[in-house]
Amino acid sequence: MCSHHVINLVLYSRARVRPSRNVTFHYGSHDAGAEESAIDVAHVMKYPSVMLEDIDAITKVDCSASSVALTFSNSSTFAYTREIWVGKLIIVTNHMGDCDVELERGVFIVDSLHFDEIALVITAHSQMTDVSSVAGKTNLKTSAGLKTNKGQPLRLSRSAAFRVPP
């Protein structure tokens, strides 16, 4: 691998570990192999948040009742993450069923972080919550071509924006 590809991968991973209050959950696609999601649910979170499924530098996620352990593939992204993950944080796991109910993402409020620089593991001492507890505003966007279970085109009669109750 050329050195500029390694640098690009590290920069890409660094951008993905940066917490943001704006996160989007992507669901399915309307055509096999489609590049865009069939449904995007965009949340404005109450706290800075990270979507683990978007972070290429994380190679393993282990969950328990009180923590989420994240193994990183490179020390550069691990070190950068250590610098920027401070204060209250939300971690969102993927929907594969390892840390959450299968086909649903897990949402965790982080109380504290432990950094193992030798093993490149960050352990987030956390508790599982639901997205409605940590999202201040939610917007739903559907792509063209979606159909109802009766084969009719899916139509939204009003704005799809709505607020998640506190």
PyMOL commands that set and color helices and strands:
alter all, ss='L'
color gray80, all
select helices_A, chain A and resi 3-17+52-54+75-84+131-134
alter helices_A, ss='H'
color red, helices_A
select strands_A, chain A and resi 20-27+39-51+58-63+67-72+89-92+107-116+121-129+135-142+161-162
alter strands_A, ss='S'
color yellow, strands_A
deselect
rebuild
show_as cartoon
